[in-house]
Amino acid sequence: MSAQRTLEICVESVTSALNAQTGGADRIELCDNLHQGGITPGAGKIVLAKKLLHIPVFVLIRPRKGDFLYSDIEFDTLLEDIALARQLGADGIVSGALLPDGNIDLARIRLMLEAAEGLPFTFHRAFDMCRDPLRAIDELAELGVQRILSSGQQPNAALGFEHLRRFAQYAAGRLSIMACGSLMPDNVGPLTEVPEIQEFHAAVRGVVRSEMQYRGAINMGDESADEEFNWMETDVSLVAGLKRGIAG
């Protein structure tokens, strides 16, 4: 495998982070609420992940689900969370913001980079919702962003393959295009044939079922009571399969 190829696993718990490390991940992206695309994780998760892992921990900073056009309060929260993640030992920051017209909010990205104080910065899948991806690559590279996370502006990497190839070739090493979008051990192969793509991102998970025997008669949220007794965690074997898959 190319020494440059990197497998990043997106996780929403420290247990999943440890599973990712066991499976051979090179880095994790730590977040909460993956079912909503991920939001900022709590401080305790950051601290414990840094304490227990020996691979880099990048932290997603996203104040809510939905679009990437933030109110002033939401953006102030985002900046505070970047500063806090840095203080807690994050190895990198993952974030982004857009303008109402779908272009990159350059002024706010500059402020995010200032708050990160030199930590590696990944512009997340807000890129896949931007109006002009090639212009965005130019702008983000000029600002000093290290990588862009993308499924090629399509629902998954398979559908976005040609766009991903185009974006990576256009970036020409100015920043990294990190491919994502339903990547699994059996479908990552074609992306490894694009020499300009050296980073891969996935959330490969399996169902964990609660060992609770007594389950009461109510539910705590919007899900059915039965659904609250299972959740998703990173699958070690799928991480290992992806690691082998990017080895070519």
N, C-alpha and C positions, 0 to 999 in steps of 0.2 A: 504493500500500500504506500502511496505517496506520503511522505512525512508531513505534508502540509494538510492533508485531509483531516477534518475535524467533525466529530459527531456530538451535537448538542441535543440534550433531552430536556423537554419542557415538563416540569413537575409542579404539583401543588401541595406537596407535603414533604417533610423530611424523610419519612419512610420511603417515598417514591424516589427522592434524591439518592438515598443509599442504594436502592435497587438499581438506579441508573448507573451509579458508580460501579456496582458489582458486575453489571452487564458489559462494562467497558466504555461507557460514555467518557468523552474528553472534557465535557463541560455541562453544567445544567443551567437552565433558565428557571428561576424560582418565581412562582406566582400563586395566586388564589383563583378559585372559580374558573377552571378551565372550560367548563361547559358554556361559559359566557365569553369565551375568548381570552380569559385571563385578566385579572386585576392585581393591584399592588398587594403583596403578601404582608402579613404582620411581622413586627420586629422580632418576635420570638423565633419565628421560622428562620429568619436570616441568621440570627445569632447561633442557633443550634446547627443549622446547615454548615456554617463556617467552622464550627467546632468539630463536627464529625466527618466532614468530607476532606479529601486531599486534592480534589479537582476543583477548578474555578467555579465560582457561584456568581452568575449574572442575575440581576434582579429586575423583574418587570415593574415598571412604574406606570400605572394606568389607573386613574382615580375612579373610573366607573366603566360599565359595559357600554356598548353602542358606538357612536361615531367618535371622531378625534378632534372635534371642534369644542374647545373647553371654555367654560365661563371663567371670569377672573378668579373666583374662589376656587374652582376646580384646578386651575393652573397653579395658583399659589400652593395648594395642597400637593400637587405634583412636584413642585420644586422642593418643598419641605421633605417629601419622601425621598427624593434623590439624595439630598444632603444627609438624611438619616441613614439610608442604605450605605452610603459611602462611609459614614462614621462607624457603622456596625461591621464593616469589613468587606462589603461587596467587591467583587473583582471586576465587575462591569455593570453598566446600566443599559436597560432596554426600554425605549420609549419613543414618542413621536407626537406630532400635532399637525393638523391641516387647517387651511383657511376655508371660509365658506365656499369659495370657487373651486375647491379641490386641489389647489396648489399647496406646496409645503409652506408651513408657517415658519419662515426663516428666522424671524425675530425671536420667536419662542424657542426654537431649536438652539439658537446661540445661548439663551439663558439656561437651557438644560445642560448644555456642555459646560458652561461656567459653574453650575451647581455640582456637576460631576467631578470637577477639578482634575481633569486628566485621565479619569477612568475610561477604558474602552467603551464606546457608545455604539449600540445597535439601534438603527431605525427600524421599528417593527412593522407589522403588516398594514399600518396606515398607508404604507407605500402602495399596497395593492388596491387602495381606494383613491389614489391620487389621479389627477387628470392627465398629467404628462410625465410618464415614467422616465424617459430619457433626460428631460430637463431636471427631474428630481435627482437622478443619479449625479448629474453635473453639480447641482447645488449642494447636495449632501457631501460629496467628495471634497468640494471646496471648503466646506465648513469644518472638515476633519472627522466626520463620522467614519467609523472603521468598517461597518458592514450594514447591509440591508437584508432584512428577512422577507422572503417573497415566495409566493406560489405561482408567480408569473401572471398576477392579476386575474387568476382563474380560481374556481373552487378547490382545485387540488393540483399538485405538481404534474401529474400526468397530462391534464388538460392544458396546463400552462408551460409545458416543456419547451416549445419553440420560443416563447417569450423569455423564459429563464435563460435559455441559450443566448438570445439576443441581448438581454440585459447584462449578462456576465461578460460577453465579448465587448459590449459597449463600455462597460466600466473599466476594462483593460487594466486591472490591477490597482486602480485608484482607490477602490474600496472593494470589499468582498460581497458578492451576492450569495447569501446563504439560502439554499433551497429548502422549502418546506411544503406541506400540504398532503396529508394522508400518506406519508412515506412509510413503507413497510419493507421487510427483508426481501419480499418477492417482487417489488416494483422499483426499487431504488437504482437498479443496474443502469438503465439508460442515462441517468443523470451523471453517473460516474464516467461516462464516455465524453463528457464535455470538460475539456481540460481547464477551462476558466472557472469551473465550479469546484471548490475545494472544501466547502462547509455545508453540512446537512443538519436539519433540525426536525425533530419529531416528538410527538407525545404518544408513546406506544403503551397502552394500558390494558389491564384485565380487571374483571369484577372481583371484589373482595366482599364476602358475605359475613354479616355480623354473627357473633357467637351468642348474642343475647337469646335467652330462652323465653323470658317474660317480656312481652312487647306492649303491654298496655292497650289502650283503645283510641289513642289520638295521634295526630302527626304534628310535627313542629313547623312545617313549611308548606309550600305549594304542592309538593309531591304527595302521592298516596302514602299511607302509613307503611305499607309493605316496602315501598321503594326507599324509605329512609333507613332500612336495615341492610343496604348494600351500597358500595361506593367503588370508585376506580382508583387503582394504584399502578404505577409503572411496572411493566412485566420484564423481568430480568432476561428471559429467553429472547424476547423480541428485541431488546436493546442489543444483546449479543449477536442476533441475526443481522440487525442493521449494521453493526460494526463489521461483521464479515462481508456484508453486501457492499459496503463502500471500499472494501479492500480490493474489489475487482477480481 
